[in-house]
Amino acid sequence: MENSRLMTANTRGTSSFIQLSLHNGAIHGLPVTLVLGRFTRAKFEHRDFAHYFADLDEAENWCPKRRQDYLAGRLCAAAASQGTVALSHLAPQGIGRNADGRPAWHRDITGSISHSGELALAVVAGAGEGVCLGTDVEFKVGQKQAQGLGRFVLSETEKEVVRASGLNFSLAVTLVFSAKETLFKAFSEPGERLSFTRARLVGIDIGQQALQFVADGENGNPVRHTVLFALILDAKKSSDSPLRQLAVATLYLATNK
């Protein structure tokens, strides 16, 4: 995630299946660690998955793609949690699954995992009262897809915000979709369905790489949320295609304390 304002340190770890890059930084004074993984499905080995997750009984019925996504996401999560991209030192099996399918983080941290195409992303921060964290990664949609997706993601008022920003519409739709997914991960309860209307886009700050949203708080008063974004250049969506594409990553971290 190329965002020098957000992330400071950068270390890398590489295997035949995945390349990890680790970034440390802070948001609102809260330390955060982000790990981006670029993986290659064609180089996935079933024995690698079995090495870490031999006891994950539910994975027996998973298709190869789901196993690849799970391995890539958990490797990123382990690297972020342990603060290292040395693959021989990682223990992704230590990050389990809750009954609702969400990652089961260690007691002293909270985190979020996302994957799309051949990208995986994990972010962790210290757990604490009121800490909310979410992240998402998406490939930029095409113009035709953006028109259809925009009808679900953007209200007419939000479309005006997009137009005022001067952003390419396809990129803007991708960013807003990803940001709303990120906010959903940060605030949703188990079993809750994603809503594109709960958080309303009110501003786009390209210079600060931030999207501004307003949502109704518990007492009905509007609450403002800032979702940071970064562009991931030269990303690979599929091993079957040599084309490199643009992807976006979004991140939200805040505390109510």
Accessible surface in RSA format (square Angstrom, percent):
REM  Atomic radii and reference values for relative SASA: ProtOr
REM  Chains: A
REM  Algorithm: Lee & Richards
REM  Probe-radius: 1.40
REM  Slices: 20
REM RES _ NUM      All-atoms   Total-Side   Main-Chain    Non-polar    All polar
REM                ABS   REL    ABS   REL    ABS   REL    ABS   REL    ABS   REL
RES MET A   1     2.55   1.3   0.00   0.0   2.55   6.1   0.00   0.0   2.55   3.4
RES GLU A   2    99.22  57.0  78.69  59.5  20.54  48.9  65.81 127.3  33.42  27.3
RES ASN A   3     5.34   3.7   0.15   0.1   5.19  12.5   1.81   4.4   3.53   3.4
RES SER A   4   107.81  91.1  82.39 110.0  25.42  58.5  52.36 111.5  55.45  77.7
RES ARG A   5   120.67  50.7  87.30  44.5  33.37  79.5  61.49  84.0  59.18  35.9
RES LEU A   6     4.84   2.7   1.67   1.2   3.17   8.0   3.02   2.1   1.82   4.9
RES MET A   7    10.37   5.4   3.49   2.3   6.88  16.4   3.64   3.1   6.72   8.9
RES THR A   8   113.27  80.6  78.24  79.3  35.04  83.5  70.89  95.2  42.39  64.1
RES ALA A   9    46.95  43.2  37.37  57.7   9.58  21.8  46.46  65.4   0.49   1.3
RES ASN A  10    74.70  51.5  45.39  43.9  29.31  70.6  23.06  55.5  51.64  49.9
RES THR A  11    72.28  51.4  67.03  68.0   5.24  12.5  68.74  92.3   3.54   5.3
RES ARG A  12   140.98  59.2 110.66  56.4  30.32  72.2  43.33  59.2  97.65  59.2
RES GLY A  13    11.40  14.1   0.00   N/A  11.40  14.1  11.40  31.3   0.00   0.0
RES THR A  14    94.52  67.2  64.05  64.9  30.46  72.6  52.19  70.1  42.33  64.0
RES SER A  15    47.03  39.7  28.17  37.6  18.87  43.5  36.01  76.7  11.03  15.5
RES SER A  16    80.94  68.4  59.15  78.9  21.80  50.2  46.60  99.2  34.35  48.1
RES PHE A  17     9.25   4.6   7.94   4.9   1.31   3.4   8.27   5.0   0.98   2.8
RES ILE A  18     3.39   1.9   0.69   0.5   2.69   6.5   2.93   2.1   0.46   1.3
RES GLN A  19    66.08  37.0  63.69  46.5   2.39   5.7  11.10  23.6  54.98  41.7
RES LEU A  20     0.00   0.0   0.00   0.0   0.00   0.0   0.00   0.0   0.00   0.0
RES SER A  21     5.96   5.0   5.96   7.9   0.00   0.0   1.14   2.4   4.81   6.7
RES LEU A  22     5.25   2.9   5.25   3.8   0.00   0.0   5.25   3.7   0.00   0.0
RES HIS A  23    13.81   7.5  13.81   9.6   0.00   0.0   8.37   8.6   5.44   6.3
RES ASN A  24    56.96  39.3  56.96  55.0   0.00   0.0  20.94  50.4  36.01  34.8
RES GLY A  25    15.80  19.5   0.00   N/A  15.80  19.5   9.58  26.3   6.21  13.9
RES ALA A  26    56.52  52.0  36.77  56.7  19.75  44.9  36.88  51.9  19.64  52.0
RES ILE A  27    12.49   7.1   8.89   6.6   3.61   8.7  12.49   9.0   0.00   0.0
RES HIS A  28   130.68  71.4  85.38  59.3  45.30 115.9  70.99  73.2  59.69  69.5
RES GLY A  29    68.19  84.1   0.00   N/A  68.19  84.1  35.97  98.7  32.21  72.1
RES LEU A  30    44.85  25.0  44.85  32.1   0.00   0.0  44.85  31.5   0.00   0.0
RES PRO A  31    99.82  72.8  97.09  88.5   2.73   9.9  97.58  80.6   2.24  13.9
RES VAL A  32     4.55   3.0   0.00   0.0   4.55  11.0   1.83   1.6   2.72   7.4
RES THR A  33    22.18  15.8  21.72  22.0   0.45   1.1   0.02   0.0  22.15  33.5
RES LEU A  34     0.00   0.0   0.00   0.0   0.00   0.0   0.00   0.0   0.00   0.0
RES VAL A  35     0.00   0.0   0.00   0.0   0.00   0.0   0.00   0.0   0.00   0.0
RES LEU A  36     4.44   2.5   3.67   2.6   0.78   2.0   3.67   2.6   0.78   2.1
RES GLY A  37     0.00   0.0   0.00   N/A   0.00   0.0   0.00   0.0   0.00   0.0
RES ARG A  38    65.37  27.4  59.07  30.1   6.30  15.0  34.10  46.6  31.27  19.0
RES PHE A  39     2.48   1.2   0.00   0.0   2.48   6.5   0.50   0.3   1.98   5.7
RES THR A  40    27.31  19.4  27.31  27.7   0.00   0.0   8.80  11.8  18.51  28.0
RES ARG A  41    43.09  18.1  36.74  18.7   6.35  15.1  29.83  40.8  13.26   8.0
RES ALA A  42    83.80  77.0  41.98  64.8  41.81  95.1  54.78  77.1  29.01  76.9
RES LYS A  43   113.56  55.4 105.64  64.8   7.91  18.8  58.20  52.4  55.36  59.0
RES PHE A  44    22.24  11.1   3.93   2.4  18.31  47.6   3.93   2.4  18.31  52.4
RES GLU A  45    77.63  44.6  76.59  57.9   1.04   2.5  10.47  20.2  67.16  54.8
RES HIS A  46   101.34  55.4  97.45  67.7   3.90  10.0  71.41  73.6  29.93  34.8
RES ARG A  47   179.09  75.2 166.92  85.1  12.17  29.0  65.98  90.2 113.11  68.6
RES ASP A  48    50.61  35.5  49.23  49.0   1.39   3.3  11.18  26.3  39.43  39.3
RES PHE A  49     4.17   2.1   4.17   2.6   0.00   0.0   4.17   2.5   0.00   0.0
RES ALA A  50    49.22  45.3  44.24  68.3   4.98  11.3  46.21  65.1   3.01   8.0
RES HIS A  51   141.37  77.3 110.39  76.7  30.99  79.3  73.89  76.2  67.48  78.5
RES TYR A  52    41.12  19.2  32.27  18.4   8.85  23.0  14.06  10.6  27.06  33.4
RES PHE A  53    14.11   7.1   6.89   4.3   7.21  18.8   9.73   5.9   4.37  12.5
RES ALA A  54    80.89  74.4  46.42  71.6  34.47  78.4  53.18  74.9  27.71  73.4
RES ASP A  55   135.89  95.2 113.83 113.3  22.05  52.2  38.86  91.5  97.03  96.8
RES LEU A  56    35.60  19.8  28.73  20.6   6.87  17.3  30.72  21.6   4.88  13.1
RES ASP A  57   106.82  74.8  97.24  96.8   9.59  22.7  33.99  80.0  72.84  72.6
RES GLU A  58    83.81  48.1  66.66  50.4  17.15  40.8  40.60  78.5  43.21  35.3
RES ALA A  59     2.43   2.2   2.43   3.8   0.00   0.0   2.43   3.4   0.00   0.0
RES GLU A  60   132.23  75.9 107.94  81.7  24.28  57.8  34.65  67.0  97.57  79.7
RES ASN A  61   142.54  98.3 108.79 105.1  33.74  81.3  33.70  81.1 108.83 105.2
RES TRP A  62    25.20  10.1   9.91   4.8  15.29  35.9   7.80   4.2  17.41  28.2
RES CYS A  63    71.16  53.8  61.38  68.5   9.78  23.0  38.42  97.4  32.74  35.3
RES PRO A  64    72.60  52.9  72.30  65.9   0.30   1.1  72.48  59.8   0.12   0.7
RES LYS A  65   116.18  56.7 114.32  70.1   1.86   4.4  82.69  74.4  33.49  35.7
RES ARG A  66   110.48  46.4 107.15  54.6   3.33   7.9  37.15  50.8  73.33  44.4
RES ARG A  67    46.28  19.4  46.28  23.6   0.00   0.0   3.24   4.4  43.03  26.1
RES GLN A  68    15.70   8.8  15.70  11.5   0.00   0.0   0.00   0.0  15.70  11.9
RES ASP A  69     8.33   5.8   8.29   8.3   0.03   0.1   2.82   6.6   5.50   5.5
RES TYR A  70    20.75   9.7  15.43   8.8   5.33  13.9  17.04  12.8   3.71   4.6
RES LEU A  71     2.36   1.3   2.36   1.7   0.00   0.0   2.36   1.7   0.00   0.0
RES ALA A  72     0.00   0.0   0.00   0.0   0.00   0.0   0.00   0.0   0.00   0.0
RES GLY A  73     1.25   1.5   0.00   N/A   1.25   1.5   1.25   3.4   0.00   0.0
RES ARG A  74    13.78   5.8  13.78   7.0   0.00   0.0   0.00   0.0  13.78   8.4
RES LEU A  75     7.44   4.1   7.44   5.3   0.00   0.0   7.44   5.2   0.00   0.0
RES CYS A  76     0.00   0.0   0.00   0.0   0.00   0.0   0.00   0.0   0.00   0.0
RES ALA A  77     0.00   0.0   0.00   0.0   0.00   0.0   0.00   0.0   0.00   0.0
RES ALA A  78     1.74   1.6   0.41   0.6   1.33   3.0   1.74   2.5   0.00   0.0
RES ALA A  79     0.00   0.0   0.00   0.0   0.00   0.0   0.00   0.0   0.00   0.0
RES ALA A  80     4.41   4.1   0.00   0.0   4.41  10.0   0.00   0.0   4.41  11.7
RES SER A  81    34.00  28.7   4.59   6.1  29.41  67.8   4.98  10.6  29.02  40.7
RES GLN A  82    80.62  45.1  47.42  34.7  33.21  79.1  37.15  79.1  43.47  33.0
RES GLY A  83    50.52  62.3   0.00   N/A  50.52  62.3  22.07  60.6  28.45  63.7
RES THR A  84    38.58  27.4  34.36  34.8   4.22  10.1  26.69  35.9  11.88  18.0
RES VAL A  85    11.01   7.2   9.71   8.8   1.30   3.1   9.71   8.4   1.30   3.5
RES ALA A  86    39.43  36.3  27.20  42.0  12.23  27.8  38.53  54.3   0.90   2.4
RES LEU A  87    35.52  19.8  28.24  20.2   7.28  18.3  28.48  20.0   7.04  19.0
RES SER A  88   106.07  89.6  62.08  82.8  43.99 101.3  58.05 123.6  48.02  67.3
RES HIS A  89   126.81  69.3 107.90  75.0  18.91  48.4  76.77  79.1  50.04  58.2
RES LEU A  90    11.16   6.2   0.00   0.0  11.16  28.1   0.00   0.0  11.16  30.0
RES ALA A  91    44.42  40.8  40.50  62.5   3.93   8.9  40.63  57.2   3.79  10.0
RES PRO A  92     0.00   0.0   0.00   0.0   0.00   0.0   0.00   0.0   0.00   0.0
RES GLN A  93    95.30  53.3  73.25  53.5  22.04  52.5  32.03  68.2  63.27  48.0
RES GLY A  94    37.73  46.5   0.00   N/A  37.73  46.5  24.65  67.7  13.08  29.3
RES ILE A  95     3.53   2.0   2.44   1.8   1.09   2.6   2.44   1.8   1.08   2.9
RES GLY A  96    28.11  34.7   0.00   N/A  28.11  34.7  26.58  72.9   1.53   3.4
RES ARG A  97    75.65  31.8  43.34  22.1  32.31  76.9   6.13   8.4  69.52  42.1
RES ASN A  98    74.39  51.3  63.84  61.7  10.55  25.4  18.01  43.3  56.39  54.5
RES ALA A  99   122.18 112.3  69.77 107.7  52.41 119.2  83.37 117.4  38.81 102.8
RES ASP A 100    63.90  44.8  23.89  23.8  40.02  94.6  32.40  76.3  31.50  31.4
RES GLY A 101    27.77  34.2   0.00   N/A  27.77  34.2  13.67  37.5  14.10  31.6
RES ARG A 102    80.83  33.9  77.98  39.8   2.85   6.8  43.07  58.9  37.76  22.9
RES PRO A 103    31.77  23.2  26.94  24.6   4.83  17.6  26.94  22.2   4.83  30.0
RES ALA A 104    32.65  30.0  25.24  38.9   7.42  16.9  28.08  39.5   4.58  12.1
RES TRP A 105    47.16  18.9  20.08   9.7  27.08  63.6  17.30   9.2  29.86  48.4
RES HIS A 106    94.04  51.4  86.59  60.2   7.45  19.1  54.90  56.6  39.14  45.5
RES ARG A 107   233.89  98.2 202.87 103.4  31.02  73.9  91.60 125.2 142.30  86.2
RES ASP A 108   102.94  72.1  89.43  89.0  13.51  31.9  44.07 103.7  58.87  58.7
RES ILE A 109    31.27  17.8  25.73  19.2   5.54  13.3  25.73  18.5   5.54  15.0
RES THR A 110    35.35  25.1  34.69  35.2   0.67   1.6  10.90  14.6  24.45  37.0
RES GLY A 111    12.85  15.8   0.00   N/A  12.85  15.8   0.00   0.0  12.85  28.8
RES SER A 112     7.85   6.6   3.60   4.8   4.24   9.8   6.34  13.5   1.50   2.1
RES ILE A 113    23.53  13.4   9.79   7.3  13.74  33.1   9.79   7.0  13.74  37.3
RES SER A 114     7.81   6.6   3.47   4.6   4.33  10.0   4.33   9.2   3.47   4.9
RES HIS A 115    80.95  44.2  62.26  43.3  18.69  47.8  34.89  36.0  46.06  53.6
RES SER A 116    23.95  20.2  15.84  21.1   8.11  18.7  11.32  24.1  12.64  17.7
RES GLY A 117    18.48  22.8   0.00   N/A  18.48  22.8   7.84  21.5  10.64  23.8
RES GLU A 118     1.80   1.0   0.23   0.2   1.57   3.7   0.23   0.4   1.57   1.3
RES LEU A 119     1.02   0.6   1.02   0.7   0.00   0.0   1.02   0.7   0.00   0.0
RES ALA A 120     0.00   0.0   0.00   0.0   0.00   0.0   0.00   0.0   0.00   0.0
RES LEU A 121     0.00   0.0   0.00   0.0   0.00   0.0   0.00   0.0   0.00   0.0
RES ALA A 122     0.00   0.0   0.00   0.0   0.00   0.0   0.00   0.0   0.00   0.0
RES VAL A 123     0.00   0.0   0.00   0.0   0.00   0.0   0.00   0.0   0.00   0.0
RES VAL A 124     9.69   6.4   9.09   8.2   0.60   1.4   9.09   7.9   0.60   1.6
RES ALA A 125     7.26   6.7   1.98   3.1   5.28  12.0   7.26  10.2   0.00   0.0
RES GLY A 126    46.69  57.6   0.00   N/A  46.69  57.6  29.60  81.2  17.09  38.3
RES ALA A 127    48.39  44.5  21.52  33.2  26.87  61.1  22.19  31.2  26.20  69.4
RES GLY A 128    44.05  54.3   0.00   N/A  44.05  54.3  30.45  83.6  13.60  30.5
RES GLU A 129   140.11  80.4 122.70  92.8  17.41  41.5  52.16 100.9  87.95  71.8
RES GLY A 130    25.46  31.4   0.00   N/A  25.46  31.4  15.74  43.2   9.72  21.8
RES VAL A 131    33.89  22.3  11.27  10.2  22.62  54.5  11.27   9.8  22.62  61.3
RES CYS A 132    18.45  14.0  16.15  18.0   2.29   5.4   2.62   6.6  15.83  17.1
RES LEU A 133    11.25   6.3   0.28   0.2  10.98  27.6   0.28   0.2  10.98  29.5
RES GLY A 134     0.00   0.0   0.00   N/A   0.00   0.0   0.00   0.0   0.00   0.0
RES THR A 135     0.00   0.0   0.00   0.0   0.00   0.0   0.00   0.0   0.00   0.0
RES ASP A 136     5.54   3.9   5.54   5.5   0.00   0.0   0.00   0.0   5.54   5.5
RES VAL A 137     0.73   0.5   0.00   0.0   0.73   1.8   0.00   0.0   0.73   2.0
RES GLU A 138    38.86  22.3  38.86  29.4   0.00   0.0   2.19   4.2  36.67  29.9
RES PHE A 139    10.46   5.2   3.06   1.9   7.40  19.3   3.06   1.9   7.40  21.2
RES LYS A 140    68.37  33.4  54.30  33.3  14.07  33.5  21.99  19.8  46.38  49.4
RES VAL A 141    17.48  11.5  13.45  12.2   4.03   9.7  17.08  14.8   0.39   1.1
RES GLY A 142    41.70  51.4   0.00   N/A  41.70  51.4  34.96  95.9   6.75  15.1
RES GLN A 143   140.72  78.7 132.42  96.8   8.30  19.8  38.86  82.7 101.86  77.3
RES LYS A 144   189.29  92.3 175.99 108.0  13.30  31.7 123.30 111.0  65.99  70.3
RES GLN A 145   110.48  61.8  99.02  72.4  11.45  27.3  39.12  83.3  71.36  54.1
RES ALA A 146     0.00   0.0   0.00   0.0   0.00   0.0   0.00   0.0   0.00   0.0
RES GLN A 147    91.62  51.2  87.92  64.3   3.70   8.8  32.35  68.9  59.28  45.0
RES GLY A 148    20.55  25.3   0.00   N/A  20.55  25.3  19.62  53.9   0.93   2.1
RES LEU A 149    38.05  21.2  32.91  23.5   5.13  12.9  35.61  25.0   2.44   6.6
RES GLY A 150     0.71   0.9   0.00   N/A   0.71   0.9   0.71   2.0   0.00   0.0
RES ARG A 151   171.06  71.8 143.18  73.0  27.88  66.4  58.92  80.5 112.14  68.0
RES PHE A 152   147.98  74.0 131.31  81.3  16.67  43.4 135.22  82.0  12.76  36.5
RES VAL A 153     1.61   1.1   0.00   0.0   1.61   3.9   0.37   0.3   1.23   3.3
RES LEU A 154     8.64   4.8   0.00   0.0   8.64  21.7   1.53   1.1   7.11  19.1
RES SER A 155    57.68  48.7  44.75  59.7  12.94  29.8  50.48 107.5   7.20  10.1
RES GLU A 156   120.92  69.4 116.52  88.2   4.40  10.5  68.41 132.3  52.51  42.9
RES THR A 157   100.53  71.5  96.00  97.3   4.53  10.8  62.97  84.6  37.55  56.8
RES GLU A 158     7.23   4.2   7.23   5.5   0.00   0.0   3.26   6.3   3.97   3.2
RES LYS A 159    38.29  18.7  37.90  23.3   0.39   0.9  10.38   9.3  27.91  29.7
RES GLU A 160    99.65  57.2  96.38  72.9   3.28   7.8  41.84  80.9  57.81  47.2
RES VAL A 161    27.60  18.2  22.82  20.7   4.78  11.5  26.42  23.0   1.18   3.2
RES VAL A 162     2.75   1.8   2.65   2.4   0.10   0.2   2.65   2.3   0.10   0.3
RES ARG A 163   139.89  58.7 115.09  58.7  24.80  59.1  74.13 101.3  65.76  39.9
RES ALA A 164    93.13  85.6  49.94  77.1  43.19  98.3  63.13  88.9  30.00  79.5
RES SER A 165    26.57  22.5   1.47   2.0  25.09  57.8  12.43  26.5  14.14  19.8
RES GLY A 166    67.37  83.1   0.00   N/A  67.37  83.1  35.94  98.6  31.43  70.4
RES LEU A 167    33.62  18.7  19.37  13.9  14.25  35.8  21.28  14.9  12.34  33.2
RES ASN A 168    87.40  60.3  71.55  69.1  15.85  38.2  31.50  75.8  55.90  54.0
RES PHE A 169    57.80  28.9  52.80  32.7   4.99  13.0  52.90  32.1   4.89  14.0
RES SER A 170     7.44   6.3   6.47   8.6   0.96   2.2   0.58   1.2   6.86   9.6
RES LEU A 171    19.62  10.9  19.62  14.0   0.00   0.0  19.62  13.8   0.00   0.0
RES ALA A 172     0.24   0.2   0.00   0.0   0.24   0.5   0.24   0.3   0.00   0.0
RES VAL A 173     0.00   0.0   0.00   0.0   0.00   0.0   0.00   0.0   0.00   0.0
RES THR A 174     1.80   1.3   1.28   1.3   0.51   1.2   1.80   2.4   0.00   0.0
RES LEU A 175     0.57   0.3   0.57   0.4   0.00   0.0   0.57   0.4   0.00   0.0
RES VAL A 176     0.23   0.2   0.23   0.2   0.00   0.0   0.23   0.2   0.00   0.0
RES PHE A 177    44.07  22.0  44.07  27.3   0.00   0.0  44.07  26.7   0.00   0.0
RES SER A 178     0.00   0.0   0.00   0.0   0.00   0.0   0.00   0.0   0.00   0.0
RES ALA A 179     0.00   0.0   0.00   0.0   0.00   0.0   0.00   0.0   0.00   0.0
RES LYS A 180     4.93   2.4   2.08   1.3   2.85   6.8   2.00   1.8   2.94   3.1
RES GLU A 181    35.65  20.5  35.65  27.0   0.00   0.0   4.57   8.8  31.08  25.4
RES THR A 182     0.00   0.0   0.00   0.0   0.00   0.0   0.00   0.0   0.00   0.0
RES LEU A 183    10.10   5.6   8.82   6.3   1.28   3.2   9.10   6.4   1.00   2.7
RES PHE A 184    43.77  21.9  35.68  22.1   8.09  21.1  43.16  26.2   0.61   1.7
RES LYS A 185    60.57  29.5  43.49  26.7  17.08  40.7  41.85  37.7  18.72  19.9
RES ALA A 186    16.66  15.3   0.00   0.0  16.66  37.9   0.44   0.6  16.23  43.0
RES PHE A 187    76.90  38.5  56.87  35.2  20.02  52.1  60.86  36.9  16.03  45.9
RES SER A 188    11.08   9.4   0.96   1.3  10.12  23.3   0.52   1.1  10.56  14.8
RES GLU A 189   115.74  66.4 115.71  87.5   0.03   0.1  48.51  93.8  67.23  54.9
RES PRO A 190    86.23  62.8  64.18  58.5  22.05  80.2  64.78  53.5  21.45 133.3
RES GLY A 191    77.21  95.2   0.00   N/A  77.21  95.2  44.66 122.6  32.54  72.9
RES GLU A 192    53.50  30.7  31.64  23.9  21.87  52.1  31.83  61.6  21.67  17.7
RES ARG A 193   211.43  88.8 196.89 100.4  14.54  34.6  76.91 105.1 134.52  81.5
RES LEU A 194    60.49  33.7  32.58  23.3  27.91  70.2  32.58  22.9  27.91  75.1
RES SER A 195    43.93  37.1  30.20  40.3  13.73  31.6  25.59  54.5  18.34  25.7
RES PHE A 196    43.32  21.7  37.36  23.1   5.95  15.5  37.36  22.7   5.95  17.0
RES THR A 197   107.18  76.2  94.79  96.1  12.39  29.5  76.34 102.5  30.84  46.6
RES ARG A 198   133.24  55.9 121.09  61.7  12.15  28.9  60.97  83.3  72.27  43.8
RES ALA A 199    10.13   9.3   9.08  14.0   1.04   2.4   9.08  12.8   1.04   2.8
RES ARG A 200    94.83  39.8  94.83  48.3   0.00   0.0  51.89  70.9  42.94  26.0
RES LEU A 201     2.32   1.3   0.00   0.0   2.32   5.8   0.00   0.0   2.32   6.2
RES VAL A 202    62.63  41.2  37.88  34.3  24.75  59.6  39.48  34.3  23.16  62.8
RES GLY A 203    16.04  19.8   0.00   N/A  16.04  19.8  16.04  44.0   0.00   0.0
RES ILE A 204    27.75  15.8   0.43   0.3  27.32  65.8   0.97   0.7  26.78  72.7
RES ASP A 205    60.36  42.3  55.15  54.9   5.21  12.3  17.11  40.3  43.25  43.1
RES ILE A 206    86.34  49.1  78.42  58.4   7.91  19.1  78.42  56.5   7.91  21.5
RES GLY A 207    69.26  85.4   0.00   N/A  69.26  85.4  40.35 110.7  28.91  64.7
RES GLN A 208    90.43  50.6  90.40  66.1   0.02   0.1  27.08  57.6  63.34  48.0
RES GLN A 209    45.81  25.6  45.81  33.5   0.00   0.0  12.00  25.5  33.80  25.6
RES ALA A 210     4.27   3.9   4.27   6.6   0.00   0.0   4.27   6.0   0.00   0.0
RES LEU A 211     0.21   0.1   0.21   0.2   0.00   0.0   0.21   0.2   0.00   0.0
RES GLN A 212    37.62  21.0  37.62  27.5   0.00   0.0   9.87  21.0  27.75  21.0
RES PHE A 213     0.00   0.0   0.00   0.0   0.00   0.0   0.00   0.0   0.00   0.0
RES VAL A 214    23.39  15.4  23.39  21.2   0.00   0.0  23.39  20.3   0.00   0.0
RES ALA A 215    10.66   9.8  10.66  16.5   0.00   0.0  10.66  15.0   0.00   0.0
RES ASP A 216    96.25  67.4  72.00  71.7  24.25  57.3  21.91  51.6  74.34  74.1
RES GLY A 217    20.91  25.8   0.00   N/A  20.91  25.8  12.80  35.1   8.11  18.2
RES GLU A 218   195.32 112.1 148.87 112.6  46.45 110.6  71.59 138.5 123.74 101.0
RES ASN A 219   116.60  80.4  79.18  76.5  37.42  90.1  46.86 112.8  69.73  67.4
RES GLY A 220    50.35  62.1   0.00   N/A  50.35  62.1  29.53  81.0  20.83  46.6
RES ASN A 221    85.13  58.7  84.75  81.9   0.38   0.9  18.43  44.4  66.70  64.5
RES PRO A 222    96.29  70.2  75.63  68.9  20.66  75.1  75.94  62.7  20.35 126.5
RES VAL A 223    62.64  41.2  59.27  53.7   3.37   8.1  62.64  54.4   0.00   0.0
RES ARG A 224   149.13  62.6 123.32  62.9  25.81  61.5  56.69  77.5  92.43  56.0
RES HIS A 225    21.51  11.8  19.16  13.3   2.35   6.0  12.29  12.7   9.22  10.7
RES THR A 226    40.65  28.9  31.77  32.2   8.88  21.2  14.94  20.1  25.71  38.9
RES VAL A 227     0.00   0.0   0.00   0.0   0.00   0.0   0.00   0.0   0.00   0.0
RES LEU A 228    14.41   8.0  14.41  10.3   0.00   0.0  14.41  10.1   0.00   0.0
RES PHE A 229     9.14   4.6   9.14   5.7   0.00   0.0   9.14   5.5   0.00   0.0
RES ALA A 230     0.00   0.0   0.00   0.0   0.00   0.0   0.00   0.0   0.00   0.0
RES LEU A 231    55.79  31.1  52.15  37.3   3.64   9.1  52.15  36.6   3.64   9.8
RES ILE A 232     0.00   0.0   0.00   0.0   0.00   0.0   0.00   0.0   0.00   0.0
RES LEU A 233   110.09  61.3 107.78  77.1   2.31   5.8 108.22  76.0   1.87   5.0
RES ASP A 234    87.08  61.0  76.60  76.2  10.48  24.8  29.39  69.2  57.69  57.5
RES ALA A 235     0.00   0.0   0.00   0.0   0.00   0.0   0.00   0.0   0.00   0.0
RES LYS A 236    41.32  20.2  39.60  24.3   1.72   4.1  18.94  17.0  22.39  23.8
RES LYS A 237    99.37  48.5  93.94  57.6   5.43  12.9  46.53  41.9  52.84  56.3
RES SER A 238    38.70  32.7  36.82  49.1   1.88   4.3  27.39  58.3  11.31  15.8
RES SER A 239    41.76  35.3  10.64  14.2  31.12  71.7  11.94  25.4  29.82  41.8
RES ASP A 240   139.98  98.0 104.23 103.7  35.75  84.5  36.77  86.5 103.20 102.9
RES SER A 241    35.24  29.8  32.42  43.3   2.82   6.5  28.10  59.8   7.13  10.0
RES PRO A 242   124.99  91.1  96.71  88.2  28.28 102.8 108.64  89.7  16.35 101.6
RES LEU A 243   123.19  68.6 120.00  85.8   3.19   8.0 121.98  85.7   1.20   3.2
RES ARG A 244   130.94  55.0 101.22  51.6  29.73  70.8  26.58  36.3 104.37  63.3
RES GLN A 245    63.33  35.4  54.62  39.9   8.70  20.7  27.11  57.7  36.22  27.5
RES LEU A 246    45.52  25.4  37.61  26.9   7.92  19.9  38.55  27.1   6.98  18.8
RES ALA A 247     0.00   0.0   0.00   0.0   0.00   0.0   0.00   0.0   0.00   0.0
RES VAL A 248     0.00   0.0   0.00   0.0   0.00   0.0   0.00   0.0   0.00   0.0
RES ALA A 249     0.00   0.0   0.00   0.0   0.00   0.0   0.00   0.0   0.00   0.0
RES THR A 250     0.00   0.0   0.00   0.0   0.00   0.0   0.00   0.0   0.00   0.0
RES LEU A 251     0.54   0.3   0.00   0.0   0.54   1.4   0.00   0.0   0.54   1.5
RES TYR A 252    11.33   5.3  10.57   6.0   0.76   2.0   3.78   2.8   7.55   9.3
RES LEU A 253     2.19   1.2   0.04   0.0   2.15   5.4   0.04   0.0   2.15   5.8
RES ALA A 254    21.40  19.7  20.68  31.9   0.71   1.6  21.40  30.1   0.00   0.0
RES THR A 255    47.50  33.8  27.05  27.4  20.45  48.7  26.33  35.4  21.17  32.0
RES ASN A 256   123.46  85.1  87.44  84.5  36.03  86.7  32.09  77.2  91.37  88.3
RES LYS A 257   176.79  86.2 111.93  68.7  64.86 154.4  93.46  84.1  83.34  88.8
END  Absolute sums over single chains surface
CHAIN  1 A    12718.6       9673.7       3044.9       6679.0       6039.6
END  Absolute sums over all chains
TOTAL         12718.6       9673.7       3044.9       6679.0       6039.6
